[in-house]
Amino acid sequence: MRIFLGTDHAGFELKNQIKNYLHELGYEVNDEGAFEFDSNDDYPDFIEIVAKQVASDPDNHRGIIFGGSGQGEAIAANRQLKVRAIVYYHHNLDIIKVSRLHNNSNILSIGARYITEAEAKEAIKVWLSTDFSNEERHVRRLKKIEGDFVRELNF
């Protein structure tokens, strides 16, 4: 599995810490920026790249994106077909598990202003180790989501 990372200035430090952590766990990691701290950068510039990479091979690619709250980043990522981004701040890891088990989330958006490095690592470990359940009801629901988007775009 290849993991794509992206952030703006708000998540810059945490992204770099997580990149090292993922390498230690043995994952292939692509860092899509930001590559230097710039308080005036804009998260959509980096998140769009990650979302497109994940959408290009959603069975084998995942993304972890960072921002101040993670909300805008998830919104930007979810504009890409085949992307299912969820936001995580901290505390209840069941949110992470359910996002994988039921929703087959493929991008994890982390609110860097609301989570410690240790909490982020714990959440990422759970997220990466939880598989989609493949239960018929969850597969059916995901097909409906993807089908609605495709029909709306006239594909």
Secondary structure as the mmCIF struct_conf table of DSSP 4:
data_model
#
loop_
_struct_conf.conf_type_id
_struct_conf.id
_struct_conf.beg_label_comp_id
_struct_conf.beg_label_asym_id
_struct_conf.beg_label_seq_id
_struct_conf.end_label_comp_id
_struct_conf.end_label_asym_id
_struct_conf.end_label_seq_id
STRN STRN1 ARG A 2 THR A 7
HELX_RH_3T_P HELX_RH_3T_P1 HIS A 9 GLY A 11
HELX_RH_AL_P HELX_RH_AL_P1 PHE A 12 GLU A 24
TURN_TY1_P TURN_TY1_P1 LEU A 25 GLY A 26
STRN STRN2 GLU A 28 ASP A 31
BEND BEND1 GLY A 33 GLY A 33
BEND BEND2 GLU A 36 GLU A 36
TURN_TY1_P TURN_TY1_P2 SER A 39 ASN A 40
HELX_RH_AL_P HELX_RH_AL_P2 TYR A 43 SER A 56
BEND BEND3 ASP A 57 ASP A 57
TURN_TY1_P TURN_TY1_P3 PRO A 58 ASN A 60
STRN STRN3 HIS A 61 GLY A 67
BEND BEND4 GLY A 68 GLY A 70
HELX_RH_AL_P HELX_RH_AL_P3 GLN A 71 ALA A 77
TURN_TY1_P TURN_TY1_P4 ASN A 78 ARG A 79
BEND BEND5 GLN A 80 GLN A 80
TURN_TY1_P TURN_TY1_P5 LEU A 81 LYS A 82
STRN STRN4 ALA A 85 TYR A 88
BEND BEND6 HIS A 90 HIS A 91
TURN_TY1_P TURN_TY1_P6 LEU A 93 LEU A 93
HELX_RH_AL_P HELX_RH_AL_P4 ASP A 94 LEU A 101
TURN_TY1_P TURN_TY1_P7 HIS A 102 ASN A 103
STRN STRN5 ILE A 107 GLY A 111
HELX_RH_3T_P HELX_RH_3T_P2 ALA A 112 TYR A 114
HELX_RH_AL_P HELX_RH_AL_P5 GLU A 117 SER A 129
HELX_LH_PP_P HELX_LH_PP_P1 THR A 130 PHE A 132
HELX_RH_AL_P HELX_RH_AL_P6 GLU A 136 GLU A 152
TURN_TY1_P TURN_TY1_P8 LEU A 153 ASN A 154
#
